[in-house]
């Protein structure tokens, strides 16, 4: 037996039961650790990993034995930034993604169909449209939503989650009219003095405040629905990127209830809304819910603040204008007062929280780095691992500052896959090529994680892995090829680095003795196939803590 093997016994001197044994496979243990043929899991953790001959004796006392038949097994994937509860909710809302509504007419028809089955006066809510993908190449107008749904308030959210369109009935219910000014950090758009229905950033909040609130039980159902879907892709862990973003403290209650009742399908690192206008931070502090509290299924994570919007919506705050705009077309800073943001960060930092601040453009990243620098000077903590969520459009001098403070990037390579060609239409080619610089982050020792920001993009991990390996968009455009990673580096980002970003790398992210027995099994060897074939791979089997929680059926 190797040093990775064990013959543990219980109090009666009997050999302990094994949860499961997987054999006859190619099991990737982690970056630089090589491969094994078989693995045994006991009490939810890796008990032994090695050759078939070394592990086969343990199969006799295993509750389940799985023949991998040569398939690839890797540590369970960890989506380091996605919105689990909103994803589960969106699965029950009107699907306006390009595949479901590729044209304006199709979008309006889909809304009309939902209105037909919704009582008059009830809300029609949809998500996922991308005006750049629509045939008209623009946002729908409120009058068009009025015509499709004359008896219902309508609210539809762009794919990035930072822009939305409300129809006249929804605007009226929210108290928004032609004289309502755009709020700080947001936009209520007008053309020729008339409301278009477009709302950006904090401009959305008057409508969001009067939309119907889901019950805690309905939120639990969303968590469960979304989590079960994640398991079908081999995702066993995620960071819920904004607990409290829509339904406030009820979302925390839902997570606690889902966990207590066994309805939390995936391990969740809970990022708490601590924003200027949407925050559950005070209640969390009063309840003792500080970063790190919890268990292996549900743990409290960092604090979320929004400092800008999205590049695709031209609301990410840049130091240089967007292409085709005037000198002022540089996006939106959600908290224009630098001192105000710094004070918010310092307060949370002193209380022991990790931070995970949304900053996409380099102007927003400047603001966040200044706030982190002040907080760390006040209360030094080299292992706090503050994060910048998205962090897509940064400069080399900012990379240097991140390295000095060990501030981690939490990027979404899926943005380049799904939105890369759009970026090329709104920003100069050299700026796009330099964005999401995975190679530079790795070389700087900043351990970039991988994620989707789902439902902003699809939850599927293979397009993310494909982009990390090729730096190609969905249309096949190569963007910044110097940042392409090896398959091992890409999987490392999706496993160990995501655990590192959650300060949990000693617990998961590798398949070594003592770590959690979370495994994803794919139908083909991602290390051996051509890059283009990555997109055709599927997850065959997902194991969480030694238990099979998903198995793909044939056909």
Secondary structure, 3 states (H helix, E strand, C coil): CCCCCCCCECCCCCECCEEEEEECCEEEEECCCEEECEEEEECCEEEEEECHHHHHHHHHHEEEEEECCCCEEEECEEEEEECHHHHHHHCCCEECCCCCCCCHHHHHHHHHHHHHCCCCCCCEEEEEECCCCCCCCCCCCHHHHHHHCCCCCEEEEECCCCEEEECHHHHHHCCCCCCCCCCCCEEEEEECCEEEEEEEEHHHHHHHHHCCCCCHHHHHHHHHHHHHHHHCCCEEEEEEEEECCCCCHHHHHHHHHHHHCCCCCCEEEEEEEECCCCECHHHHHHCCCCCCCECCCEEEEEEECECCCCCCCCCCCCCCCCCCCCCCCCCCCCCCCHHHHHHHHHHHHHCCCCEEEEECCHHHHHHHHHHHHHHHHHCCCCCCCCEEEECCCCCHHHHHHHHHHCCEEECCHHHHHHHHHHHHHHCCHHHHHCCCCHHHHHHCCCCCCCCCCCCCCCCCCHHHHHHHHHCECCCCCECCHHHCCCHHHHHHHHCHHHHHHCCCCCCCCCCCCCCECCEEEECCCCCCCCHHHHHHCCEEEEEECCEEEEECCCC
